[in-house]
Structure formats: C-alpha cells, structure tokens
Amino acid sequence: MYTLSADFGTSSVKTAVIDEHRTILKASRRSYQYRILEENQVELSMETVEAAFYETVRELKEFLPYVSLISFDTFAPSLVMMEKDGKPLYPIVTHLDRRSREYTKKIIDIFGKDKYRNITGTLPYAGGVTLTSLLWFFHYRPELTKKIYKIGHLSTYLFKRLTGQWAMDEVNASITGMYDTVHNSGWSQEICEKSGVPMSILPPVKEAGNTFELVLPEMAEKLGVGRNTMVNLGTQDVASALAGAGADKKGQILCISGSSEMIAILTDKPVTNDKYYLRNSGIKGLWQVFSITTGGFAIDWFREQFYTDMSKEEFYSSFLPDLLEKRFDAGGVTFHPYLTGDRQSLKRKRGSFGGLSLDTKRDHMLCALVVGIQSQAMQTLRLCGDIIPNKQKMTATGNLAENEAYINIKSRLFGGAAIEVIDNCPLIGNVRRML
C-alpha cells in the first residue's frame, strides 16, 4: 500500500509517496510566498498553495496509480473562512499575522486570563489562536463574515476539497482558542457564546488517525490517483512530526528547526502557563507543551540584508556551516528574536540586537541571532523541568536540523543534550499516526 503524504508549511509544501515500510520512494517540494499587505497582515493565497501542491504531485506520477491513501499535515493557526461548497471567502490568515492584537485584550477582559487559559490551554495571543483573527473579521469585514458557512484551518479546507466532508481534528481544534483543550471535551460553548461566535460555523471535531473518507472522483482525476483512494483527515504539522519521530510517551521532546524554531514536549498532565501553549497531541492521554519563535526566516532575513556578496546556495551550503563549526563567536552581541513578535507574550515585542560596538562584525551578529532563536525553547525546557525525565535526550527535524553544525550549537546551548536528527518527520508521521 502506497501513501501520498503532504506536509504543508508556511513557505513550502513537500509531498512524497511512502510505502508500507514507511520508506519514502520519491519526494517533491515547491516553495510559495506569503503576502504582507499592511503592517502585521500576513496572508497566503489558497490558489498559490494548491498550485504548488499539484505541481509536487505531478512529479510523483509514476507512483500515483499505486496510491491507496492520501494523508497530510498543515501549519496552524491557518484560518480559512468558507462558503457552503467549501470555497474560500478570503486567503489563509497565517500564524505570522498580528492584525488582531486588540482582541487579545478584549477576550481577556471577558473571561480573565486564568479562566480562558484553563479551558483552552493558552492565552488568546494574536497569531497563536484562531479566535482573535475571526473576531477581527467579524468587526472589520462584516460583509464577508456574513457569508461564512464554516471556518477551519487549512487542514479543514483540504479535507473538504478532497472528500466533500467537513471535519477538524482534535489537535487543530485545540489551536483555535475555542476548544476545551484541558479536558479535551469539544468546542467550548461558553467561550463561543461570550465571544459572539456561532457554534454552527465550527466543523465537527474528529480523531485524525481514525477518520477516512473516499476521495471525490474529480479530485482523484486531478491528482492522478484511483477512485477508490481514501483520504485521512489532516492534522497539525507538529503532531505529525511527533508521530514521525516516534514520540508517544510523556517527557519526550521534539525540536523543529525550519522557518520557525519550535519545541514540543509530551505530557500527561494538562498544566497551563502563560509562557507556552498547551495543545492536544493526537495521542490519547497526552498533550503537547509547545512554544515557537522565528527561526530560518530570521536567518534568511539577515542573509538578505548583510550577506549580499554571496549567493544563497553558498551561504547555506558552505559559509554558515563553517562559521558555526569553526568560528562561532557572538562577540558580546545579543539578539531578541521577535522579528514577527512574541507569540507567548501579551506585550508587543520587536526584534533587536544589543551589545553592539565599533568592533562588531556581521558574523558576530549572525552568531548572536542563532543563539537568540533558541531562547524560547530553552525557556520552555526550564518551565517543564518536572515533566521531563531526561533533558539530555531529544529529537530534531526540519531544514536547519540537516545542518550538523547548527545542531551542535543547539546541543551546546541546551546543556549538552544528545539530539537525534530524523529527516522528514511530518511526512513519515502522516503514515505512522494512523497505525
């Protein structure tokens, strides 16, 4: 049995055909660019995402007749507002979007910090939950929101597109800010009613690993797969990555080093904290403690500003590994990694360098940036000390994790932790989480 597995990230989609032994037979990748319309408004065109996906699938055409299952994961939050037929009313509102900051305070004023957090598992950070974005649209775009039949994340849209059925898995639901994550008991009627969100627009919540529907005939033809192909309900990328890394026990740690720097720690105790997100994990009886800051996006931003004298390929293939391995020195410079804000804070933060002098070189600043983007994960590890039996062992995946020198720096900053790198965790996890 072959599975067509797709991993939809913020900046690219990677698709692969995987056999019954969880071996990747062939993979394809396409990048896409999000749009910054105004300050703090960051969107992604659905047409762009779908076109990139179809291109990756076409490159796997020799295996498609043997595919019997489609499974996928997506980044989140990724608000999609849809009509009855599933057509998007607006582009995807990404987790980088901060237009809805004013609604963070309004939600806290309604519920209080502790009550809201102890239901949803998090505070209503803009870019961290779907609710703030939805309320922004209710207020500023009422002509659009009155047309909403269902809302969801990118995963909801894709499942509807592929099967004609509405659904959202428990992990994505726990990221909306409208779900009772702490008790895993479904949509919170109290939060929806007091926030002014009609519960009728929320999709049914189902278990991703146990939800399968037949692909629509027209989508089977478009993708080049058989009409008897089944589609598994998609989940969040971190949940799939955890499955792909084989993490299924409390205390296990996964670092995802890609466009963002993320850390997920499995726990059997739904303890909340202002400084991290508590989310469903997709594993019965376990939650994920999660935090995030900018990662590869920050490095690429710095490259574009300060290393214009070398190509992107040269920077990543030779210069950066050599700097990290042989000449790593921040020269007293520090970096606060808030180029896209802080998704674990109610304060409006911005990125900044400190400790600059006339002796500071661009290499010092780049080294400081690499240290700075680890700070959120290091804080989360400290906060979760009681639930981690062995902080000296963790798993890592993502594009930056493929750089051995980068992982060695991360290990040093994490107190000498042994970090096992596993490639393509989300793609493999899309298969593994169904077993």
N, C-alpha and C positions, 0 to 999 in steps of 0.2 A: 504494500500500500504506500503510495507516494502522497505527501502533503505539500501543498503550495502554501508557504509560510511568508507573511509580510510583516515587516517592522516599520511603522510609520513614525518617524521622528519629526522634530521641529524644522529641520533643514534638509532632510532627505528621506527616501523610502528605500529599504533594502528588501528584496524578495528572493526566495530560494525554493528549490524543490528538495525535499528531505525524504529519505527512505525510512523503512520501518525500524532500522537500527539507529536512527537519529543522525545519519550521515548526510551532510549537505552534498548533493550531487552537482549542483550548479547554482550560482547566485548572481544577482544583478542589482545595481544600485543607480539611483538618479537623485540629483540634488534639486532643490527648489528654494525659492527666496521668499521670505515673508515680507510684508509691506508695512512700512511705518508711515501712516497717513498724517498724523499730527503727533505732537509730543505725547508719549505714553499710549498711543493706539497702535497695536501690533496685530496684524491680521494675516491670514493665509488663504489664498484663493482655492476653493474646492476644485475648480476646473484644473488648476495647476497641479494639485496633489493627485487627482485621478489620472491626469495625462501622464505624470511621472510613473505612477503605478502600472498603467497599461504598457508603457514602454519597457519596464523591467520584466513584465510577464512575457512579452513578445520575444525577449532574448532567451527565454527558457522553453521555447516552442517544441523542441524535440522530446521533452518530458511530459508536456501537458496532457496528451492522450491517456497517460497512465496515472494522472492525479485523481484521487477519490475523495480528497478532503481539502478544504481551504480554512486556514486559521491565521489570525492576525492579532497584532497589538498596536496601540496608538499612544502618543503622548497625551497628557492631560494635566490640568483642565484644557479643554478644547471645545468651547461652547459652539454648538450648531443649533440654529433655530429653523424648524422645518414646517412645511405645509403637510397636508394630509397624505399626499403621494410621496412624501419624503424629500421633496425638492427643497434645497436650502434657500432660506429667505435672505441670508447675509453670509459673508465669508466666515471662516473659522476664526473665532476670537481666541488667540493663543495665550499660553501661560505667561508670556512676556508682556502682555497688555496690562496697563495700570490705569486706564481711564476711570475705573470705578472706585478709586480710593475713598471718595466721600461716603460710600455706602458701607465701608468697614465700620466707621464710627456710628452710622445710623443703626446698623444691625446690633452693635454692642449696646447702644442706648436702649434698644427694645428688650434685649434678653439679659444683658450683663455678660461680662467676659466669661466667668466661671460656668454659668448655666449653658451658654452656647457651646463652649469648648467641651463640656462634659456630656453633650449629646452628640455633636458632630465629630469630635476628636481633634478639632483645631479652632483657631480663631478665624474670622472671616477676612483673611488677607486678600487684597486685590491681586489677582494672578495665582492665588493659591486655592480658591474655591470658585465655583461657577456662579453662585448666588449673587455676588456683588456685580458681576457683569450683567446678569439677567435683569437685576433691578435698575441698572443704568439704562438699559434699553427700554424698560417699561416707562421710565421717566422721560428720556430724551428722544425716543423713537416710537411713540405710541402707535403711529400709523403702520409700523412694521410689526410690532408685537401683537397687535390685534389679529394678525393673520396666522399666528403660531398655532399649530395643531399639536406638535410635540417638540420638546427640547431634548438635547442629549449632548454627548461628546462625539468626536469623530468616529469612535467605535460604533455608536448607535446609528449614525448615518450610514456607515459602510455595511452594517448588518442589514439594515433596511434596503439599501441599494442592491445587495446581493441576493436577499431572500424574500423581500417584501414584508418582513416581520419587524415589529418594534420590540426592542429589548435593550437593557443596560445591565452589565454585570455588577456584582457587589463592590468590586474594587473601584470602578469608575463612579458608582453611586456615592461611595464614601468620600469622593473628592469634590462633590458638588456643593457641600455645605448645607444640604437639605436632608441628609440621610442620618439615621440614628446609628452611627458607626460604633459607638462604645458598646451598645447592646446588640448590634447587627440585627435590628428588628424592622428594617424597612424605612420608607420615607417618613420623616417626622412631620406629623400633621400640625403640631404646634408651631414649628418653625415656618412651614409653608403658609399657614393661615395668618400668622402675625406679620410675616414679611410681604404678604399680598401675592403669593404665587399660587395659582390654581393647580391643585394636585392632578387635575385632568391632563395637564400638558406634560407630566412626567411619565417616562416609559416604564413598563413593568420591569422589576429587578429579578434577574435570574442568575444561576450559577454558570459561570463561563464554561467550566470544564464539562458540564453535563447538558449544555444547550446546543442542539444541532438542528438545522433546517436545510431543506433541499434548495440548491441554487436555482434562481429563476432561469427559465430557458434562454431568454435574451442575454442574460449575463454569462451563461455557460458559453454561448456562441461568441460573445465579445472577448471572453478570456481564452477561449480555445480549449475548454475542459468539457468532459462528458456531462450529459444532462442528469446523470444520477449522482453527481458530485454533491457532497454535503458541506455545509458551511458551519464552522464552530463560532459561537459568539465571541467576539474580540474582547480583550481585557486591556489594562493599562500596561505600558512598556516595562515598568519596574516589576510588576507582578510576574510578567512573563520572564524577565531576566532572572528573578529569584528562582523560578522553576528551572530555567536553563542551567543555572549554577548548582542545581541540586539542593538548594536551601529549603528545608522543610521542618526545621527544629528551632525552638526558641534559642535566642542568643546568636544565631548565625548572621553574618554581616556580608553585605554586598555593596561594593563601591561601583558606581557607573561613571566613567570618565569620558564624556563626549562633549557635545555642545554645552552641556551643563555638568557641574560636579554634583553628584547625588550620592547619598548613602541611605541604605535601608537595613534596618535591624529587626529581626523577627522577635516577637514577644508574645507570651500567653497571658499577659496582664495589660488590660487596656488603660494604662496610666497616661493622662494627658499632661501637656506642658505648653506654655506659651511659645517656647523656642523650637518646637518641632511639630510635625503633623503626625497624627495617629490615623492610619488608614487600614482598611481591610487588606488582607494579603492574598486572598484567593485560596487560602489553606484553612480548613476547618479548625477552629480553636486558636488561631494565631492572627495577630495584627502586625502591621509593619510600622515601625517608627521611621519617619522619613524626613530628610531635610535636603535643601538644594541651594546652590548658588551658581553664578555664571562660571563656566569652565573654558571649553575650547573656543567659545565665542569671544571671551576676553583675550585669549592668546592671539586669535586671528585679528581682532581689532588692533592689538598692539603691533602685530606684524605689519598690518596695512599702514599704520601711522609712522613707524620708526625703522622698518627694515625694507624700505622701497628699493634698496640697492641689490636685492636678491629675489629670485623667483620664489613662489610659494612652495614649489617642489624642493628647491634647495634648502629653504628654511626648515621644513619639516623632516626631510629625509637625512640631512647631514648636520646643519648648523645647530638646531635645537638639541638633538641627542648629544652632540659633542659638548655644548655648553652645560647641559645638566650633568653629564658624566665627569667632565674633566675640569670645568671652570666655574662651578656653581658657587656664586658669591653675591649676596644681595647688597653688600657694601653699606649696611646700616639703613637701607631703604625699606619701607613698609608699604603694603598695599591693602586698601579696604575694597573688597571685591563686589561693590554694589553698582556696577555699570547698568544693571537692569533693576536696581532697587534691592530690597531685602524682603524675601517672601516669608521670613519668620519674624517680622517686626512690624509694629503699628506705626513706627516712625518712617518718614520719607527720607531714605538714605541715598547717597550718591557715591560712586567710586572715587577714590583719591589715593594719591601717593603721599608718603610722608618721609621725613629724614633726608630730603634731597640736599645736595651741596654742589659746589663747583666741580668736585671730583666725581660726581655721579655720571655713570655711563649708561647707555641704553641697555647693556647686558645686565647691569645691576638691577635696573627697573624690571626687566623681564624675569629675573630670578625672584625678585620680591613678589611679582604677580603670581608666579607659580606657587609660592608659599601661601599667599593670600587666599587663593581659591580653594585651599584645603581647610581654611579656618572653620567654616560651617560644619563640616564633617567632624573635625576634631572636637568642637563644642558638643555635638550630638553624642559622640562616644563618651565624653565625660559625664553627660547627663544620664546616660544609660548604663553607667558602670555596674549597677546592681543586677541588670538582666543579662549581662554578657559574661558567660563563664570563662571565656578565653579570648581576651582582647588582642592576643598575639597572633591570631589567625583570621584571615578574611579572604574574600574572593573579589576580583575586579574584572570588569568588562568595559567595552567601549573603545572608540578610536584611539583616544590618548593612552589607554591601557596597553595598546600594542607597542608603545614606546617603552622599552625596558628601562631606559634612564629615568623616564618620568615616574615609573612605578617604584624605582629605587628611592627617589626623592620622597615620594608619598610614604613609603615604608619607614624611612628615617623620621619623617615628621610625625608619624603615628607610633612612635616609640619603638621602632624596630620590628613592627608586626610583619609576620610572614604573609605575603599577598600572592595568592594563586590567580593567575590570569587565565580566564576562559573566554575564548572567542565566541562571538555570535550568540550570546546567552538569550536575548529575546527571541531570535528565530528558532533556536532549539527549544526554548521554553514553550513556544506556541504548540509544539508537538508533545512535549513532556507533561505539561499541565493537564492534558486530557487523559493521562494513563491512571 
